Amino acid sequence: MSPREAHALRKLEADEARLDGKLDGKLDGKLDGKLDGKYVGDRAARRTNQSLREVFAEFWHHPSPYLLATCLLAAVTGRVLAGPGSWWELLVPLGLVAVLPVVEWLVHVFILHWRPRRVAGLTLDPLLARKHRAHHASPREIPLVFIPWQAQLWLASAWTGLAWLVTPSTTAMFTLLVTIYTIKSGYEWTHYLLHSDYRPKSAYYRAIWRNHRLHHYKSEHYWFTVTSAGTADRVFGTAPDPASVPTSPTVRRLHDLDL
């Protein structure tokens, strides 16, 4: 077993112990500091077992939640001012929530894990892909967890334009925008929570937590969903038995590329 594989195995075991309250702070610090620095280059300091109140307060120390909250408030205001809509608009949030795991999987695989390509002499390496490689290199560095604010700005215009194009009425347009920003806010909070030091309380959240841990510490080729576990990954064949998957040597260095 290589040093990297041994370290990844220790990290998974330590995370499970932390969940069960069996990992003391001294050992946790050794695992998160010395070993991470030696094998995977973590730079972020590690706390243990933060309360939900503590992680919620920290959540608002970053720009992304404010950008999403502003867009959501604008969408809600527009929806209220637009007046009553049609009954079928209730299907919009139901439909988007139903397809969310598939959308997460597709975005994660084809956008966030995009491999840089040369086309007509130009290197195609989008910001989202570059930031995601940095996130894999240091998954406990909280600022890297969030959707980049630069992407948030142009996505706001893109979502508005798309909603205007695909909906038949103003009320439907704002219903779609409210749904989109509610889902994005939920995604951002969940992803942040998964990388925080909040200990999962429910079996449902623990399954999601472990699923994402496997993606970051076991293999970047599997377990792509973020707000659910065993959904789209099972459909697309990326939810194997972890015991059958060797630890990827590039789990913290996507495509074996420098940042």
N, C-alpha and C positions, 0 to 999 in steps of 0.2 A: 504494500500500500504506500503510495507516494505521500510526502508531507502534506500536500494540498488536500488529498483525499482524507487523510487522517484528521486534518483540521476541520474539514467540512463535517465529518462524522461527529467530532467532538462538539461542534456548534449545534448540530441538530439535537444531540443528547442533552446539551446544556439548556437549549430552549425548551425541551420537554420537561426537564427538571424545574426550570423557572416556572412553567405553567403549574406544576404540582407543588410549588413552594418549597422545593427541596434543594435549591441552589443558593448557597450563601454568597454574600456580596464580595468576599475576598476572592473566591474561585471565579465568580462572574467577571471580576475585573481582570484577572489573569487571562481568561479566555478572550475577552473583548479588547484588551489592550495589547499585550505582548504577542499573542499568537496572530491576531489580525494584522498587526503591523509587520510581522515577519512574513506572513504568507499571502495576505490579500490586500494589504494597504489601507485598512480602515483608518480614517482620520478623526471620526466623530467620537466624542466621549460618550460613555454609556452609563445611564442610570438604571435602577432596577425597580420594577413594580410601581410605576406611577399610578395615581388614581385617575379616574376618568375626568375629574375636575381639573387636575393638573395638565393632562394632555389637551383638554379642550381649550384651556387658557393659552397654551403654547401654539395651538393651531392658528390662533388669531395674531400671531407674531409674524406671519408671512403674507405676501401680497395676494396670492391666488384666492384665498377665501373672500377677501374684500372685493376682488374683481367679479367673482362668481355671484356674491351676494348683491352687488350693484346691478348686474345683468338680470338676476332673478327678480329683484324688486322692480326694475323697469318693466319686465315682462308681465308681472302680476298687475302693476298699475295700468299697463296698456289693456290687459284682459278685462279689468274692472270697468275701465272707461269705454271699452268697445260694446258693452251691454250684453244682453242675453244671447246665447248661441244656440246651436242645434244639439239635439240629444246625442247624435253620433260622435260629438267631440269627446264624450267620455271614453270612447274607444281608443283615442290617441294615447293617453298615458298607459292604458292597459296593454296596447300593442307594443309600445316602446319598451316597457318593463319586460315583456315576454321575450323580446329579441335581444335584450341587453347583453346576456352572456355571450351570444354569438358575435355581437358588435365588439365587445371587449376582446374576444379571441382574435378577431380579424385585425383590429387596430394594433393589438400587441404583437402579433406575428408579422404583419406586412408593413407596419409603419414604425413602431417602436424598435423592432428588431431588424430594421432595414439595413442591409449590407451596402456600404458605399459603392457606387458604380461610376465608371467613366463612360460618358455618352458625348460623342462629338467633341472630345477634348476637354469636357467639363466634368468635374466630380460632383455627383449627386449625393449629398450627405445632409439631409434636412436637420434642422435644429432639434426637433423632437427625438430623432434617432441619436444624435450626439449626446443630448442630455440624458437619454435613457442608458447609454453606455456608461456614462459617468455614474448614474444611479446604481447600476449593477456593480461597478467597481467599488462603490462605497454606499451600500444600502442603508446604513444607519445615519448617514449625513442627511438630516431632515430637509434642508432646503432643496435637495435634489429629488425629493419625493413628489413635489408638486408639479403640476403642469406649468411650463415656463410662462412667465407673464407676457413675453413677446408673442407667444402662440395664442394666449388668451385674447389679446387685442384683435388680431386678425380673424380669429375664430368667431368673435362676437359679430363682426360684419358678415362673415360667411354664413353663420347660422340664421341671421336675420334675412339675408337674401334668399337662402334656401327655403325658409318657412314661407316667405312671400310667394315664391314660385310654385310650391307644391300644395298650397291650401287654397280653397275656393272663396274664403271670406276672411275679413279682418279678425273676427272672433276666433276662427280656427287657427289663424296664424299665431295669435298670442297664446292660445291653448298649447300649441306645439312648442312655442318658445318657453313657456312656463315649465312644461314637461322636460324639455331638454336641459334647462338649467337646474331643475330639481335633481335630475339624474346625475348631471355632472357634479353638483355639489355633494351628493351622496357618494359618488365614486371618489372624489377628492378626499372626503372625510374618512372613508373606509381605508383607502390606500395609506393615508397618513397614520391612521390608527394601527394598521398592521405593522408599520415600521417604528411605532412609538414603543414605550415600555409599559404600556397598559396590558395587564394580564387578562386574557380572555376569561369570561365568566360562564358563558353559555356554550353548549356543545356545538351549536350552529356556527357561532363565531370562531370557536376553536378550530373547526374543520377548515374554515376559510383561512385562518391564520397559518395553520400548518401547511395548507396548499401553497400559499405564497412563500412561506419559508423554504419549501422544497424547490421552488422555482429559483430562488436566490442562492441557495446553499448546496443544492444537489445537482440540478441540471437546468440550464436555461432553455432546453429544448422541449420542456413539458410544463404543465400546470400554469396555463396562461391567464385564466380568468382571475379577477381581483375581488369582485363583490359577491362571488358565489364559488362553490366547490363541487366538482363532479357533475357539472352541467355541460357547457360547450366542450370542455376538455374531453369528456367522455364521448361526446358525439364525434369529435374529430380525432379520437385516438391518442390524446396527449395527457391521459390520466392513468399511467401504468402503476403497478405495484412499486412503491419506492425501493423495495428490497431488490427488485430486478433491474434497477437503473444504476449504472456506474456513475460515480461522481465525475461531472464534466470538468476537464482541466481549464475550460474557458468560461465557467459559470460567472466569474467576476471580471472577465476580459472578453466581451462579446466579439465573436468573429476573429478572436486572437489579434485584435487591433489595439494600437495605442490610442489614448483619449485625444 
